[in-house]
């Protein structure tokens, strides 16, 4: 995804969390890999990554959840 496309998607996500899912899916592997390197436990990394998605999906700066 190019930068301009991602900026548009982030702006859409500020108006509704359904767009956050698309952003999250695009970056899941990178987020998971970072967490996994920190905790060195596959299942815990999945839990943390998933919890991050659920807790942050409505907290996009400038969005309705902030």
C-alpha positions as CSV (number, residue, x, y, z in Angstrom):
1,X,0.0,0.0,0.0
2,X,1.4,3.3,-1.0
3,X,1.7,6.1,1.5
4,X,-1.1,8.3,0.0
5,X,-3.5,5.3,0.0
6,X,-2.7,4.5,3.6
7,X,-3.3,8.2,4.6
8,X,-6.7,8.0,2.9
9,X,-7.5,4.8,4.8
10,X,-6.5,6.3,8.1
11,X,-8.7,9.3,7.5
12,X,-11.6,7.0,6.7
13,X,-10.8,5.0,9.9
14,X,-11.1,8.2,11.9
15,X,-14.8,8.3,11.0
16,X,-15.5,4.6,11.7
17,X,-13.6,1.6,13.1
18,X,-14.6,-0.7,10.2
19,X,-11.7,0.8,8.2
20,X,-9.3,0.1,11.1
21,X,-9.7,-3.6,10.4
22,X,-8.2,-3.1,6.9
23,X,-5.3,-1.2,8.3
24,X,-4.8,-3.9,11.0
25,X,-4.8,-6.8,8.5
26,X,-2.3,-5.0,6.3
27,X,0.1,-4.7,9.3
28,X,-0.7,-7.7,11.4
29,X,2.4,-9.7,10.4
30,X,4.7,-6.8,11.3
31,X,2.9,-6.2,14.6
32,X,2.9,-9.8,15.5
33,X,6.6,-10.3,14.6
34,X,7.6,-7.3,16.8
35,X,5.6,-8.6,19.8
36,X,6.8,-12.2,19.3
37,X,10.5,-11.0,19.4
38,X,9.7,-9.2,22.7
39,X,7.9,-12.0,24.5
40,X,9.3,-15.1,22.7
41,X,6.0,-17.0,23.1
42,X,3.9,-17.6,20.0
43,X,0.5,-17.9,21.8
44,X,1.2,-14.9,24.1
45,X,2.3,-12.8,21.1
46,X,-1.0,-13.7,19.3
47,X,-3.0,-12.7,22.4
48,X,-1.2,-9.4,22.8
49,X,-1.5,-8.6,19.1
50,X,-5.2,-9.4,19.1
51,X,-5.8,-7.4,22.3
52,X,-3.9,-4.5,20.7
53,X,-6.3,-4.6,17.7
54,X,-9.4,-4.7,19.9
55,X,-8.3,-2.0,22.3
56,X,-7.0,0.4,19.7
57,X,-9.5,0.0,17.0
58,X,-11.7,2.7,18.4
59,X,-8.9,5.0,19.5
60,X,-7.6,6.4,16.2
61,X,-6.4,9.9,16.8
62,X,-9.0,12.4,15.5
63,X,-11.6,9.6,15.3
64,X,-15.0,9.1,16.9
65,X,-13.5,6.9,19.7
66,X,-11.1,9.6,21.0
